[in-house]
């Protein structure tokens, strides 16, 4: 079994910062892409940022310049540094991996961590 465990969410005032972490454990697969998605109440889940094993990064336009994704391949961990947070960043943030093993592809999700930006 593969598990993704997120941490670091919480309540922060507008303009503040939070750092999310996601640790992957379980079967040894090739972890091709690690990323973060978010889902606000009444909205669809959306991509926040992804990073490939080789370090190629993609961000949603709404977070460019404010969020930074990074990963530690040795620790199977992905991070999301969130600065200059806005109320519209309020959502449940989910960790996601795209993995492969013996030519098969797998997608895994964490349980989510709540981020609330409010004064």
Protein Blocks (a to p, Z undefined) as FASTA:
>chain_A
ZZdddehiacddehiacddddddedjddddfbgcdddddehiacddfbdcdfkopacddf
klgokaccdddfklopacdddehiafklgccddddddddeehiacddddebjaddddZZ
